[in-house]
Amino acid sequence: MLKILILCAANPATNPRPQRLITLLKDTHKLTALGINASAIRGVEVFSYPAFHKRNIFEEIRLYKNVFSQNWQQLIYTPNRLQIAQILTQHSFDLIICCDLVLLPIALAYKKGAKILFDAREFYPAQNKSNLRWRLLFARFNDYLCKTYLPLADRIITVSKGLQTMYQTQYGISCELFYSLPKYHNITPSHPKADKIKIIYHGGANPSRKIEHCIELAAYLQDRFELDLMLVHTDKNYQRFLEKSIAQMRSQGKKINLLPPVPFEEIIPFTAAYDLGLYMIPPSNANLKHALPNKFFEYIQARLGLIIAPNPEMIPFVQSYQNGYIAKDFDPKTIAKAINALSYEEIISYKQRSHIAAKTLNMQTNKNNINALIKALFP
């Protein structure tokens, strides 16, 4: 039994990636979790540190000075993250699983004799390229972190083959694939109603994801389809824009609804009542182009048929399991035309094939993978 720390810049009890790692490891190892405003987790020792407070004008000026002078250590060791260093000083671990790039230097500096497994769940140098402030302040910082600290990790995992290739090409770093697979749910596929086929899209809503395209889709769907959006908002202006767009669609008699988000652990049971899971986010940056997100596997685990735009990471899965339709492009009219052409029998077939896929694409596969990684680190 190893002493393992899960370190993240989120609440490890609720953030999907660290939460699933905890579930995989807590029964076979002595587990500790350390994250922002961390909640209690049964069977796990939990430490917490505060979120970074919003900078005042003087701190913002200092940030720009540090960036333009490349004083990167000041960006790493912020006051709230210094508490991580204090906790690591007081405790020892065999393995630290670090889930955020900016925390990797701290984990490496205070690891003592621990091995470091880094979870590169996205390509950090392209994390938020659509945002001008981020490009000015943090693009070079993330590049510096990758060049300097990724080679020092003992093992690195990532979420898709595209990201795996990008890390290898740009930094010469080998990553192992570790998909974001959910817990297995023993669910019988729901039976669609021929006159009310229910479509769901769920996930974070920010401008780079172009959620307005999902809303536009509703304008072209046949009356037998109903589209629900379950969104987690991070941008209030964008939220208001989406809410107004949905209200306009509804005033025109279109069958589209905006739902409040359910807790993370309830997503799969809740969405199991639907028939089709939708993914049509355009590849506006490298991370979105090579995304293989939680929702993709959650749709499958909920036994939904899939409707996807031509995302290169999802296409092989849908082709292999034949559990959905791959649209030719990202245009809402094109995708709506494809949905409208689906027969009732095809939708049932997609759901049944997701039922088969769900028996493989679940957390048990990741349990085998993480156990193999740990065995390689501790032969």
C-alpha positions, 0 to 999 in steps of 0.5 A: 500500500503506497502513500499517494497524494492527489494534488489539484487546483480545484475541489478534488471531491467534485472536479471530475478528473481528480475525483475519478483518480481518488475513486480508483485508488482509495481502496488499495492505497493510503490516499490524501487529497489536496485542493482548493476549498477541498470538501471531505472525502470518505476514506481519504485524508483531505487538505485544503488551500484557498482560491487566489483572490482577484488582483487589485490594480497594484497587483495587476501591474505587478503581474504584468511586470513579472511577466515581461521580466519573465520572473516566473517564480512569482507566478508560481508561488502565489500566496495561496499556493505557498500553503501547498508548500507548507503542507508538503513540507510537513508530510511525505508521500510515495507518489504525488499525482499532480493534476494542474501544470502550475502546481507541478513546480511546487510538487517537484520542489517539495516531493522529497522522495516521491515519484511524480505522475503528471496529468496533462489533461489538456495542452496547456500552451493553448489553454485559452488562446481566444482570450487576449489577456491570457495570451499576453500574460500566460501563454509564455508562462505555460510554455516555460512550465512545459519546457522546464518541468515536464521533463522532470516528471516520472510519468505523464498521462493525457486524455487523447491521441492528439494531445499526446502527439502535440506534447511529443512534437513540441516538447519531446515529451512522451505521454500515456493515454488515460481517457476520462472514463466514468464509473460503470452504471448498470443501466438499461437503455431507455425506450424512445418515444417516436414523437418525442426524441430527447437530445441533451448537451451538457457541459461548461459554457464559454464563448470559445465553445460556440454554444449558440450553434447548439441553440441555432440547431433547434431552429432546423429540427423536426417537431419530433425532436426536443433539445435540452441544454444543461450548462455550467456558466463561467461568463455572465455576459455570455450566459445572458446572451445564451439565455436571450437566444434560447428565449427567442427560440422558444418564443418561435415555438422551437423545442429547446430548454435550458436546464439547471446543472445537476451534481456531477455524480448525478449526470449519468443517471439524469441523462439516461432518460434522453435518447441522443447526446450532442457534441458540435463544438467547433475546433477553435483552438488546439484543445477543442480540436483534440478534445475527448471530454467527460461528456463523450463517455458520459453520453455512452455510459448513459446509453445515448446514441451520439450525434457528433461533429467531425471531431478527430478524437471521437470519430474512431470510437463512433466508427468502432462501436457504430453508436452514433452519427458523424456529421460532415461539418460543424454547421448547425443546418448540416447537423440538423439535417442529419438528425432529421434523417434518423429513423426511429430504428436507427436511434434505438440501434445507437442506444443499444450499441452504446449499451455494449460500449459502456461495458468497456468504456468505464472506470474499470479500464482506467483502474487497470491502466493506473495500476499498470502505471503505478507498478511501472513506477514501483517495480 
